[in-house]
Amino acid sequence: MRSRFTRLLPLAALLLLGALRAADTPPPAATAPTATEPTDYVLQPSDLIRVLIFQEPDLLREVRITQEYTLNLPMIGTIDVRGRTVRQAEEMIRSLYDRDYLVNPQVNLTVLEYSQRTVQVVGAVNSPGAVVFPPEQKMGLVEAIARAGGQSRIADLKRVQLTRTSAQGKTETFTINVVDLMKGASGEQWLLLKGDVVLVPEKLF
């Protein structure tokens, strides 16, 4: 008995040591969300969406949003989704069906095909022309210039002009110091909108 007990001691010690090491090992850190994770997408004209209502197969529709930001669905007719995100439009559709037609409907709205959103970046950049927004994501002024090949050697990033036309047809032009943006010295992010025009001027010698 004594010899058997003696043989078991090293094994018990190893098991105890392993347990202590496991207890001292910190849990893996949670992964922080990256900047590329999509935000809740704001619906745009020409987006193709699918509206699915649980246990209501006859109401399934795949529709394209019109240039007036509207879409047509069975029973509730034409609805306006201007300025609404996917989740907001989903809730609005659910509310409209729930009000008069269905009891507590479960609505799922999915974007099947995104409309192409572009801005024009011209002037002293290496690849001037249209720059396409990443799907489901926002794009800032600095990123747009980078996607246009970056500034040329004669670019004046302190006097970049952003021209924007509102839905009401009003055109505004802003002069932006992109050097400050890149340094984080400016509180503005200058997120771009579809149809914006960015002009990177040349330095004045």
N, C-alpha and C positions, 0 to 999 in steps of 0.2 A: 504494500500500500504506500509506504513512504517513497519508494523509488518512482511509482506512478505519479504521485502528487508532485514530486520534484520535476518530472518531465513536463507537467502541465503548467508550471509557473512561467517559463519563458513565453509560452503561447498566450497566457492571460495578460502578461505584461505588454506584448505586442498589440493585442486587441485594445487594451486600455489606452496605449499611446496613440493608436489610430483614431480612437474616438475623441481624444483631447485635441488632436490636430484638426479634425473636422470641425470641432466646435469653435476653434480659433480662426478658421478660415472665413473671411467676410463674404457675405452673399454677393453675387454679381450685381454690379450697378445697373440701374434701369437705363435703358437706351433713350436718350433725349430725342424728341422729334426733330427731324432735319428740316432745313429751309425749303426743300423740294417737295415736301408733302403737300398735296393739293388742299386748298381751302374750299369751302362750300361754293360751288360754281354758280355764277349769275347767268341765267339763261339769256341766249342771244338769238336774233333772227337767223333762220336757216338751220338751227339746231334740230336734229331728229331725235324725238323722245318717245319712250314707250311708257304708257300709263296702264298699270296692272292693278286690278282690284281683286283681292282675295275672294275666291269662291264665286266670282262673277265673270266667267270667261267671255260672255257676250259683250262685255264692256271693255275688253282689251283693245287698245288702240296704239298704233305707231303713227305719230303725226309730226309734221315739220312746222316749227314756229314761223309765222309770217313776218314780213318786214315791219308790220305794225305791232309786233310782240304778242300776237294772239294765237290761240289754238281752239279747235272745236272738238268737243267730246259729247258722247251720247247723253241725252236727258238734260244735261246742264248747259249745253250749247257753247257759245263763244266766251272764252275767258281771257283776261289780259294778264300776262306774266311779266310785264315791263318792270325791270329793276328787282325781280324776285330771284332768290337762289333756288336750287333744286328742292331743298327741304321746305322753303316757304311756299313754293308752288304746290308741292305735295300736300301740305297742310291745308292750303286754300281749296284744292280739289276735294280733299276729304271732307272739309266743312260743307261744301256745296252739295255733295251727295248725301251727307248726313242730315242736312236740313230738311230735305223734302222727299228723298227717294230711298235711301238705304239706312239700315240701323248699324251704327258704329262701323262704317266701312274701313277696311285696312288697305290703304293706297300705297303703291310703290311706283315712284317715278324714276326712270333711268335714262340718261343721255346715251343714245346709241351712236350718234355721230355729231361731232362738234363743228360748228361753223368756223371758218378760218378767220382769225382776228390778226390784223397786221397794223404796223405803224411804218411810216417812211422815215428812214435815217439818211440824210444827205449831207453834202459838204465834205469837210476834211476827215473822212473815214476811209478805211481801206477797201470796204465792199459796200458802197452806197446802194440803197434800194429798200425794198420791202423787208421788214423783219417780222417773223411770225411769232405770236405769243405761244409759250408752251401750253398744251391743253390743260384746262382746269386751274391754271396758275396765273398769278399776277406778274407783271414785269415792270421793273423800275427803269429810270432813265439811264443809269450807269450800265445795266445789263443790256439794254437795247443797243448802246454804242458798242459794247463788247461783241454782241451778235452781228454787228455790221462790220466786223473785222478789226475793231478798235480804232482809235484816233490815229491820223497820220502824223508825221513829224512836224508838220506846220500847223497843226490844229490848235485852236485857242479854246481850251476847255473852260475858261472863266467866263465866256460869253455865249454859251450854247443857248439857242432859241428853240422854244417849244411852242408850236402853234396848234391850237385846239378849237374845234368847232362844236358848239353845244347842240343838243337836240332841237333847240329853237332857232338854230341857224346863226347864232352869234359867234364870231371868231375872236379869239384872244391870243396874244403872243406874250410869252414870259421869257425873260432873260435869266439864265440859271448858271451859277458858278459850280460846275461839276467837280472841280478840284476839291471844293469844300465837302461835297457829297461823298467823294471817295475817301476823304479823311475822317468822315463822320462828324465834321464841324457844323453841319447844317442839320436843323431839326426836321427839315422836309425830306420826304422820301421820293416825291415826284413819281408816283405810280402812273403808268401810261394807260390811255384809253384807246380803244379801237379807232383808227383814223387819224391819230395824232401825227404831226410832222415834226421831226427833230432836225434842226440845222446846226451842224458843227462848223463854225466859221474858221477862217484861216487867221493866223497871227498877223498883226499889222507891223511891218518892219519899217 
